[in-house]
């Protein structure tokens, strides 16, 4: 149980393109989803937290107009990287949790490797 | 940065040996979690230990937590080549609504 599907797994696109990444919880309802960014051989850095039906909460230094997050249902959150540039190339990972404010693990997708040419 | 530190950064052992990884953090926590990441993949949850617990076991995994020292350790016993991965500790800090702060990670290589 607790499977999170992230799509696409790999994207290569030209500079200036907008890219949408989907994160779906397949067998549970995710009240909260998280979006992370990971550089090679480094740890995960939280970008934003999204709760179903409300605006995402962005971490300090993350541009909300650059990284648009939508959490329209209890099973789907999307991250759109707008007008992507080479410096946005990275590994993006989503996670989902079932209960807000309790001792529950996060369930991670397999990540999306984004390469901007 | 509130990011936790892990040591060692890299660890290479032979199959059958035990692997110990340490994690230190800076804030007060609700719980501490350990995750595993295979190269280029997402994270897999291994074990969660609450702030009022001191030790927890799951199969070949043993986790300890010392909140007075703000540190935790992960022991993998009788390691296997399939245990090769990066291991991250993550703290669920009090007052942060279940957000996780990840440590810097330990890259474990288990050779035959």
Interface residues (C-beta under 8 A of the other chain):
Chain A: X4 X6 X32 X34 X41 X42 X43 X44 X45 X46 X49 X91 X93 X95 X97 X100 X101 X102 X103 X104 X105 X106 X107 X108 X109 X110 X111 X113
Chain B: X3 X30 X31 X33 X35 X40 X41 X42 X43 X44 X45 X48 X50 X88 X92 X97 X98 X99 X100 X101 X102 X103 X104 X105 X107
